[in-house]
Amino acid sequence: LRLLSVEDKTIAEALANVSEEQGRSAEKSAKELI
C-alpha cells in the first residue's frame, strides 16, 4: 500500500473543497427554483 504523498493529499483536499462548493451552489439553485 503506497503512502499518499503531500501532493496527492493537496490534490485530494482541493477536490473535496471543489465538490463541497458545488454542493452548496446546487443547494442554492435548488432553493431558488422552489
Backbone as CSV, one residue per row, in Angstrom:
resi,resn,N_x,N_y,N_z,CA_x,CA_y,CA_z,C_x,C_y,C_z
1,LEU,0.859,-1.184,0.000,0.000,0.000,0.000,0.891,1.228,0.000
2,ARG,0.732,2.050,-1.024,1.580,3.232,-1.166,1.028,4.368,-0.312
3,LEU,1.932,5.006,0.428,1.512,6.149,1.231,1.246,7.339,0.320
4,LEU,0.246,8.124,0.688,-0.051,9.313,-0.103,1.072,10.325,0.046
5,SER,1.478,10.884,-1.064,2.485,11.940,-1.000,1.788,13.245,-0.631
6,VAL,2.575,14.258,-0.301,1.994,15.553,0.069,1.174,16.099,-1.092
7,GLU,1.684,15.917,-2.315,0.952,16.423,-3.480,-0.393,15.734,-3.608
8,ASP,-0.416,14.411,-3.405,-1.674,13.680,-3.507,-2.676,14.197,-2.476
9,LYS,-2.206,14.456,-1.265,-3.108,14.960,-0.228,-3.646,16.326,-0.623
10,THR,-2.763,17.190,-1.154,-3.196,18.528,-1.551,-4.256,18.436,-2.632
11,ILE,-4.022,17.551,-3.611,-4.990,17.388,-4.701,-6.311,16.860,-4.151
12,ALA,-6.243,15.887,-3.266,-7.463,15.311,-2.697,-8.239,16.370,-1.922
13,GLU,-7.527,17.194,-1.155,-8.204,18.244,-0.391,-8.836,19.259,-1.331
14,ALA,-8.128,19.616,-2.401,-8.664,20.580,-3.358,-9.936,20.030,-4.001
15,LEU,-9.910,18.748,-4.367,-11.093,18.134,-4.982,-12.250,18.121,-3.991
16,ALA,-11.957,17.849,-2.729,-13.010,17.823,-1.715,-13.621,19.210,-1.572
17,ASN,-12.771,20.243,-1.578,-13.276,21.608,-1.455,-14.149,21.961,-2.649
18,VAL,-13.718,21.562,-3.840,-14.479,21.876,-5.053,-15.848,21.210,-4.999
19,SER,-15.886,19.923,-4.650,-17.170,19.216,-4.618,-18.067,19.802,-3.534
20,GLU,-17.464,20.274,-2.436,-18.249,20.896,-1.372,-18.901,22.170,-1.892
21,GLU,-18.116,23.001,-2.596,-18.648,24.254,-3.130,-19.728,23.973,-4.164
22,GLN,-19.525,22.947,-4.990,-20.528,22.598,-5.996,-21.823,22.171,-5.314
23,GLY,-21.707,21.447,-4.211,-22.892,21.018,-3.478,-23.644,22.215,-2.919
24,ARG,-22.908,23.200,-2.409,-23.554,24.395,-1.864,-24.278,25.152,-2.961
25,SER,-23.617,25.358,-4.103,-24.247,26.108,-5.190,-25.450,25.339,-5.724
26,ALA,-25.384,24.011,-5.708,-26.524,23.211,-6.159,-27.694,23.403,-5.199
27,GLU,-27.403,23.463,-3.903,-28.462,23.690,-2.921,-29.090,25.058,-3.131
28,LYS,-28.250,26.079,-3.373,-28.759,27.434,-3.583,-29.681,27.467,-4.790
29,SER,-29.245,26.897,-5.916,-30.062,26.931,-7.132,-31.351,26.143,-6.922
30,ALA,-31.291,25.060,-6.140,-32.496,24.274,-5.879,-33.484,25.103,-5.066
31,LYS,-32.989,25.860,-4.097,-33.874,26.694,-3.282,-34.477,27.808,-4.127
32,GLU,-33.692,28.352,-5.074,-34.208,29.431,-5.919,-35.320,28.919,-6.824
33,LEU,-35.237,27.652,-7.225,-36.260,27.094,-8.122,-37.588,26.914,-7.398
34,ILE,-37.531,26.703,-6.094,-38.760,26.461,-5.328,-39.582,27.746,-5.240
